[in-house]
Amino acid sequence: IAGLAPVVFDAADRLDIVSCDILNGAAVELAAVVVSVARRLDLVESVALSLTGSVLLQQAKFRTMVLDAVASRGVRVSSAVLVEAAARGALKMASALSATV
């Protein structure tokens, strides 16, 4: 499935309606997970995100769609850091949280 991502993004750039719907649905679903976790942790007023994975790192439009979808659901993203390796993202978030305690 991951191998089809470039095809879908290319088609969406050409305004293919099916590809645009696929990306919009994926962005909304990913945002729903972020919002759910933020609400559970009582972080809706300010949540810092570390974004990783090839799609979020390489597809700026999709990344913006996800962040916009999070914001439209009432969760304020205070920062969104792009991280090449997920473990580094966890360390960056832990470091940022420890600085505020």
Steps between C-alpha positions, in 0.01 A plus 500: 500500500782742587632460148179655366540820702703683233239412238218634719689821581588556133138449396379733776740767373316467168172546693381142453186489715547143625859565604401825670227314690746230608746759634230704668362190670847395614573847638170509689557152647855583610380827652227311687767286667701808600189671637395191693839469669521875569158497664581192704818667626324836550728673250240667277624850582854424391649183358850455359530245222794312358416395146675204343451257216566549133158642413498766772865586437484516121148625428467855630144545368384185676678603820316833486170320440554292814599798715205704371265212577638480855451875550148490357409252774602741775850378579773765484830371364768708670779343296547231239853371459601285204710207617689258278501224763208439734725432799658844460152652498417337831823633648429852373150495649628365834766769507244773427265370769775479761592864432147608593483306828 
